Amino acid sequence: MLRILDRYVLREILPPFFISLLIFTFILTLPPVMRQLEQLVAKGVGWDDAARILLTLVPQALGLTIPMATLTGILIGLGRLSADRESVAILSLGVSPFRLLRPLLALALINTAATAYVMFQAIPDANQAFRDITWNLISKRVENDVRPRVFFEDFPGYTLYVKDVAADGSWKDVLVADTTKPDQPEISMAKSGRLVLERDKRQVFLYLNDGKTYSAGAGDETTIYQFTDDFFITLDAESVFGRQALSRTASEKSVAELRAD
C-alpha cells in the first residue's frame, strides 16, 4: 500500500506526466493525421470513417510519448520539490533520498508495461484495423460508384465503363481502358466482368469474360487478343488511397506471429 510520502510524490509527478503525454502525442500524431486526412477527404471518405482511420495512428505515437512523458513528469515533479525546498525538509526528517525512488520505480514499471503493450499488441492491432477499414471502404466505394453507363475513373491509369449491372453485382458489356502506358494504350471489351478484392495480396482484380483486348503497338500496328475464359487485370489498391506507412504485412503481426514466420 502506498504511504503518504509515496502518494505525495506521485501527485507531483502525475499531472505533468499526463499533460506531457497529451501534448507529445498530439505533436507526433498531427503531421500524419493532416496528411492522411487530406488524402481521405479528397477520396470522398466520410468524416466518421476518416476519424476511425486516424485513430489507428495514435498507438504508434504512444510507443514514443509514454517514455518521453514519464521522463518529463519526473523531472518537473522532482524539480518542483527541489525548488520549494520540500526535498530538503524531507531529508531533514531523516528520510533517505533512496526512499523517494519507490514511487518513481512503481510509475516506471507501470509505464514500461504500458509501452510494451502498445508496441507488441496495440500497434499491430491498430495496423490491422487500418487495413480492415480501408479495404471495407474500397469495396463499398467501388460497389456503389460503378454505375451503369457512367465512366469510373477512380483507379489511376484505368477507365471502366459498364453498360449494365446484374443483381448479383456482376457487370455486363464491360469496357476497360488501360492508359498506364500512354504510348501503348490497351482497350479491353468483354460481355461480362466482376470485381475481386484479395485482402492478403492487397490487390484489386478486374475479371473479364468472353471478350477482346486491343493493344496499340509501334506505328499503326494493333494487336488483338481474344479470350473466352476469365481474363484479369491487376490493380494496386494502394493507388486508390495512396501508399500508407501501415501497409507492411510485418507491422500487423504480433511477436508470436513474427517468430512463427
C-alpha positions as CSV (number, residue, x, y, z in Angstrom):
1,M,0.0,0.0,0.0
2,L,1.3,3.5,-0.9
3,R,2.2,5.6,2.1
4,I,1.6,9.4,2.5
5,L,5.1,10.2,1.1
6,D,4.5,7.9,-2.0
7,R,1.1,9.5,-2.7
8,Y,2.5,13.0,-2.3
9,V,5.4,12.3,-4.8
10,L,3.0,10.8,-7.3
11,R,0.7,13.7,-7.0
12,E,3.6,16.0,-8.0
13,I,4.6,13.8,-11.0
14,L,1.3,12.6,-12.5
15,P,-0.2,15.9,-13.6
16,P,2.8,16.9,-15.7
17,F,3.1,13.4,-16.9
18,F,-0.5,13.3,-18.3
19,I,-0.2,16.9,-19.7
20,S,3.1,15.9,-21.4
21,L,1.6,12.7,-22.7
22,L,-1.3,14.6,-24.3
23,I,1.0,17.3,-25.8
24,F,3.6,14.9,-27.2
25,T,1.0,12.6,-28.6
26,F,-0.7,15.5,-30.3
27,I,2.5,16.8,-31.8
28,L,3.7,13.4,-33.1
29,T,0.2,12.5,-34.5
30,L,-0.6,15.8,-36.1
31,P,1.6,15.6,-39.2
32,P,0.5,12.1,-40.3
33,V,-3.1,12.9,-39.3
34,M,-3.2,16.0,-41.5
35,R,-1.5,14.2,-44.4
36,Q,-3.9,11.2,-44.2
37,L,-7.0,13.4,-43.7
38,E,-6.2,15.4,-46.8
39,Q,-6.0,12.2,-48.8
40,L,-9.1,10.6,-47.3
41,V,-11.3,13.7,-47.8
42,A,-10.0,14.0,-51.4
43,K,-11.1,10.4,-52.0
44,G,-14.6,11.2,-50.8
45,V,-14.4,9.3,-47.5
46,G,-16.9,10.3,-44.8
47,W,-15.8,12.1,-41.7
48,D,-16.8,9.3,-39.4
49,D,-14.7,6.7,-41.4
50,A,-11.8,9.2,-41.6
51,A,-11.9,9.6,-37.8
52,R,-11.8,5.9,-37.3
53,I,-8.8,5.6,-39.6
54,L,-7.0,8.5,-38.0
55,L,-7.4,6.9,-34.5
56,T,-5.3,3.9,-35.7
57,L,-2.3,6.3,-35.9
58,V,-2.4,7.1,-32.2
59,P,-0.8,3.8,-30.9
60,Q,2.3,4.5,-33.0
61,A,2.8,7.8,-31.2
62,L,2.1,6.4,-27.8
63,G,5.1,4.0,-28.2
64,L,7.3,7.0,-28.1
65,T,5.4,9.5,-26.0
66,I,4.8,7.3,-22.9
67,P,8.6,7.1,-22.1
68,M,9.0,10.8,-23.0
69,A,6.1,11.9,-20.8
70,T,7.4,9.7,-17.9
71,L,10.8,11.4,-18.0
72,T,9.2,14.9,-18.3
73,G,6.8,14.2,-15.4
74,I,9.6,13.0,-13.1
75,L,11.8,16.0,-14.0
76,I,9.0,18.5,-13.4
77,G,7.7,16.8,-10.3
78,L,11.1,16.4,-8.6
79,G,12.2,19.8,-9.8
80,R,9.2,21.5,-8.0
81,L,10.0,19.6,-4.8
82,S,13.6,20.8,-5.0
83,A,12.6,24.4,-5.9
84,D,10.2,24.7,-3.0
85,R,12.8,23.1,-0.6
86,E,10.4,20.3,0.2
87,S,13.0,17.7,-0.6
88,V,15.3,19.4,1.9
89,A,12.6,19.3,4.6
90,I,12.0,15.6,3.8
91,L,15.7,14.8,4.1
92,S,16.0,16.8,7.4
93,L,13.5,14.4,8.9
94,G,15.9,11.5,8.3
95,V,14.2,10.2,5.2
96,S,16.8,8.6,2.8
97,P,16.9,10.0,-0.7
98,F,16.5,6.4,-2.0
99,R,13.1,6.3,-0.2
100,L,11.9,8.7,-2.9
101,L,12.8,6.2,-5.6
102,R,10.0,3.8,-4.6
103,P,7.1,5.7,-6.2
104,L,9.3,6.6,-9.2
105,L,10.1,2.9,-9.8
106,A,6.5,1.9,-9.4
107,L,5.5,4.5,-12.0
108,A,8.3,3.5,-14.3
109,L,7.3,-0.2,-14.1
110,I,3.7,0.6,-14.9
111,N,4.7,2.8,-17.9
112,T,7.1,0.1,-19.1
113,A,4.3,-2.4,-19.1
114,A,2.1,0.1,-20.9
115,T,4.7,0.8,-23.5
116,A,5.4,-2.9,-24.1
117,Y,1.6,-3.5,-24.6
118,V,1.5,-0.6,-27.1
119,M,4.5,-1.8,-29.0
120,F,3.7,-5.6,-29.1
121,Q,-0.1,-5.6,-29.2
122,A,-1.8,-2.2,-29.7
123,I,0.2,-1.2,-32.8
124,P,-0.3,-4.5,-34.7
125,D,-4.0,-4.4,-33.8
126,A,-4.2,-0.7,-35.0
127,N,-2.5,-1.6,-38.2
128,Q,-4.9,-4.5,-38.9
129,A,-7.8,-2.2,-38.1
130,F,-6.4,0.3,-40.6
131,R,-6.3,-2.4,-43.2
132,D,-9.8,-3.6,-42.5
133,I,-11.4,-0.2,-42.5
134,T,-9.5,0.8,-45.7
135,W,-10.5,-2.4,-47.5
136,N,-14.1,-2.1,-46.5
137,L,-14.1,1.5,-47.8
138,I,-12.5,0.4,-51.1
139,S,-15.1,-2.4,-51.5
140,K,-18.1,-0.2,-50.7
141,R,-16.9,2.7,-52.8
142,V,-16.3,0.5,-55.9
143,E,-19.5,-1.4,-55.5
144,N,-21.5,1.8,-55.1
145,D,-19.7,4.0,-57.6
146,V,-19.6,1.6,-60.5
147,R,-22.9,2.5,-62.1
148,P,-24.3,1.6,-65.5
149,R,-23.4,3.9,-68.4
150,V,-21.1,6.0,-66.2
151,F,-17.3,6.2,-66.6
152,F,-15.5,5.1,-63.5
153,E,-12.0,6.7,-63.2
154,D,-11.0,6.2,-59.6
155,F,-8.4,3.6,-60.4
156,P,-5.4,5.7,-61.7
157,G,-4.5,4.8,-65.2
158,Y,-7.7,2.9,-65.9
159,T,-11.2,3.9,-67.1
160,L,-14.0,1.5,-66.5
161,Y,-17.4,1.6,-68.3
162,V,-20.2,-0.8,-67.6
163,K,-23.4,-1.0,-69.6
164,D,-25.4,-2.8,-67.0
165,V,-25.1,-4.3,-63.5
166,A,-26.7,-7.6,-62.6
167,A,-28.5,-8.3,-59.4
168,D,-25.5,-10.3,-58.1
169,G,-23.2,-7.4,-58.6
170,S,-21.5,-8.7,-61.8
171,W,-21.2,-6.4,-64.9
172,K,-22.5,-6.8,-68.4
173,D,-20.8,-5.3,-71.5
174,V,-17.7,-4.0,-69.9
175,L,-15.0,-1.7,-71.3
176,V,-11.7,-1.1,-69.6
177,A,-9.2,1.4,-71.0
178,D,-5.6,1.0,-69.8
179,T,-3.7,4.2,-70.1
180,T,-0.8,3.4,-67.7
181,K,1.4,3.4,-70.8
182,P,0.3,6.5,-72.8
183,D,2.3,5.4,-75.9
184,Q,0.8,1.9,-75.8
185,P,-2.8,2.1,-74.6
186,E,-4.9,-1.0,-74.3
187,I,-8.7,-1.4,-74.5
188,S,-10.5,-4.5,-73.3
189,M,-14.1,-5.2,-74.1
190,A,-16.0,-8.2,-72.6
191,K,-19.5,-9.4,-72.4
192,S,-19.3,-9.8,-68.6
193,G,-17.0,-8.9,-65.7
194,R,-16.7,-8.6,-62.0
195,L,-14.5,-7.1,-59.3
196,V,-12.5,-9.3,-56.8
197,L,-10.6,-7.9,-53.8
198,E,-7.7,-10.0,-52.5
199,R,-7.1,-8.9,-48.9
200,D,-3.9,-10.8,-48.4
201,K,-2.2,-9.5,-51.6
202,R,-3.7,-6.0,-51.2
203,Q,-4.7,-6.1,-54.8
204,V,-7.9,-5.5,-56.8
205,F,-8.6,-7.7,-59.8
206,L,-10.9,-6.9,-62.7
207,Y,-12.1,-10.2,-64.1
208,L,-13.4,-10.1,-67.7
209,N,-15.1,-12.9,-69.5
210,D,-15.6,-13.5,-73.3
211,G,-14.1,-10.5,-75.0
212,K,-11.2,-9.0,-76.8
213,T,-8.2,-6.8,-75.9
214,Y,-6.8,-4.3,-78.4
215,S,-3.2,-3.2,-77.8
216,A,-1.6,-0.3,-79.8
217,G,2.0,-1.1,-80.8
218,A,4.6,0.8,-82.7
219,G,3.3,2.9,-85.6
220,D,-0.2,1.9,-86.6
221,E,0.1,-1.7,-85.5
222,T,-2.7,-3.1,-83.3
223,T,-2.6,-6.4,-81.5
224,I,-5.9,-8.2,-80.9
225,Y,-6.2,-10.8,-78.2
226,Q,-9.4,-12.7,-77.9
227,F,-10.3,-14.6,-74.7
228,T,-13.3,-16.7,-73.6
229,D,-12.4,-17.6,-70.1
230,D,-11.5,-15.2,-67.3
231,F,-9.0,-12.5,-68.3
232,F,-8.0,-10.5,-65.3
233,I,-6.4,-7.1,-64.8
234,T,-4.4,-6.5,-61.6
235,L,-4.8,-3.1,-59.9
236,D,-2.9,-1.8,-57.0
237,A,-5.4,-1.0,-54.2
238,E,-2.9,1.4,-52.6
239,S,-3.1,3.5,-55.8
240,V,-6.6,4.4,-54.8
241,F,-5.9,5.6,-51.2
242,G,-2.2,6.3,-51.6
243,R,0.7,4.2,-50.2
244,Q,0.4,4.1,-46.4
245,A,3.1,3.6,-43.8
246,L,1.0,0.9,-42.3
247,S,0.8,-1.3,-45.4
248,R,3.7,-3.6,-44.5
249,T,2.4,-7.0,-43.6
250,A,5.0,-7.5,-40.8
251,S,3.7,-4.4,-39.0
252,E,0.4,-6.1,-38.5
253,K,1.7,-9.2,-36.7
254,S,2.4,-9.8,-33.1
255,V,5.8,-11.1,-31.8
256,A,4.5,-14.7,-31.7
257,E,3.3,-14.4,-35.3
258,L,6.7,-12.9,-36.4
259,R,8.5,-15.8,-34.7
260,A,6.3,-18.3,-36.4
261,D,7.1,-16.7,-39.8
